[in-house]
Amino acid sequence: MLDSAEQERVSAEAWLAALAGAGTDPEALATLFFEDSYWRDVVGLGWDIRTLTGREEITQALAEGITSQGLQS
């Protein structure tokens, strides 16, 4: 049995792998967030610091940012 820290690490790695695998597909990205999620973007998708609110806003910004910044896993 994994201890809680190990479980958290495994869960985080699985989520990050799913994020990388989703690419710019809005439907795949949407499965990774709750409807009332928040995403704090600190110079990751552009040159600003912003907070995105809600699944739709997050998935749209990620899809556009990944494309415009040429990000890849």
N, C-alpha and C positions, 0 to 999 in steps of 0.2 A: 504494500500500500504506500502511495506517495504521501509525503507530508504536505502541508498546505502551501508552503513556498514552492515546492516542486510542481504541485498541481497548477498553481498560478502561472508558473513559467511555461508549462506544457500548453495551457489554455492560450496564453499570449502568443506563443509561437504558432499555434494552429490558426489563430485569428489573423496574424500577420501573413501567414502563407495563403490564407483565403483572400486577403486583401490584394496580395500580389497576383494571385491567380485571376481575380476579377477583372483586372485591367481597366478598361474604360467602359465596360458594359454596365449601364445604370441599373439594370435588373439584378445583376450579380452583386454589385456594390450595395444595393438596397437591402439585401439579405443580411448584411453585416452590421446593420444599425437598427436600434429601436426607433419607433416613430418620434419619440421625444429626446433623441440623442443630441449631444453637443460635440463639436469638433473644434479644438483650439489649434488654429493654424498659425504657427510661428515661423514665418518666412519659409514655409515648405512648398507652397503652391504659387507663390509670388513674393514680392518684396514688401509685403505688409504683414501686420499681425491682426488677425481677426478671429472672431468666434462665429461658427456656423451653427445654426439651430434647426433641428428637425432632419429626418431622413432625406427628404427631397432636396433640401438646400445642400446638405453634405454630399450626397451622391452626384449632384450636378456640378458642384465645385471640384470634387475629386476628378470626375471624368474630364472636365474642361482643363483643369490644372495638369493632369497627367499628359494630356495631349499637347497643350501649349508649351509645357516645360520639357517635353520629350523624356519624361521619367519612365523608368523601367525597373523591374526587379532583378 
